[in-house]
Amino acid sequence: QTPEGRNLFTQLLQLMNRYCQGVIVEGVETLEEWRDVQASPAAAAQGYFLSRPVPFEHLDSVILSL
């Protein structure tokens, strides 16, 4: 949540993307965290801010609502 932490987050994602494609950030719980992920080189994210766990058969409707 600090400027140093956000900088470290971005640098870690850049390093991970160098060795593997499509880093997914887990644990996005707040709008602020979601905005940090959107501004980062992450390929995707998951967390309660985006959706609570849902049964597999309802996954299509969750994807369409995002």
ABEGO torsion letter per residue (X at the ends): XBAAAAAAAAAAAAAAAAABBGBBBBGBABAAAAAAAAABABABBBEAAABBBBBAAAAAAAAAAX
